[in-house]
């Protein structure tokens, strides 16, 4: 069974940067799409970004141009570089193994890492 562990969250001022990591164990991620999602208090979980097994990428409109997703298959890890952070980016960020591109249906999820952006 695949286990996903996120790290790298924290408190940052608006305009700052954070780099999230998602380390997988119990199975390889190299042949799977991987994604990042987030859930803010009182809101539904939403798609943020995904990276295909071939390296193709997708982003929510709200983060395009500010966030960059990448993967290191040798380390079984996916990253999310977040720049120019805004208070609206405050949320619990999850990584997941994505089963279907563009619908973002996912099976395995991490526990999440908190990102808080202050003014």
HELIX and SHEET records of a PDB file:
HELIX    1   1 UNK A   73  UNK A   75  5                                   3    
HELIX    2   2 UNK A   87  UNK A   89  5                                   3    
SHEET    1   A 4 UNK A   3  UNK A   7  0                                        
SHEET    2   A 4 UNK A  18  UNK A  25 -1                                        
SHEET    3   A 4 UNK A  77  UNK A  82 -1                                        
SHEET    4   A 4 UNK A  67  UNK A  72 -1                                        
SHEET    1   B 6 UNK A  10  UNK A  13  0                                        
SHEET    2   B 6 UNK A 113  UNK A 118  1                                        
SHEET    3   B 6 UNK A  91  UNK A 100 -1                                        
SHEET    4   B 6 UNK A  33  UNK A  39 -1                                        
SHEET    5   B 6 UNK A  46  UNK A  51 -1                                        
SHEET    6   B 6 UNK A  57  UNK A  59 -1                                        
SHEET    1   C 4 UNK A  10  UNK A  13  0                                        
SHEET    2   C 4 UNK A 113  UNK A 118  1                                        
SHEET    3   C 4 UNK A  91  UNK A 100 -1                                        
SHEET    4   C 4 UNK A 105  UNK A 109 -1                                        
END                                                                             
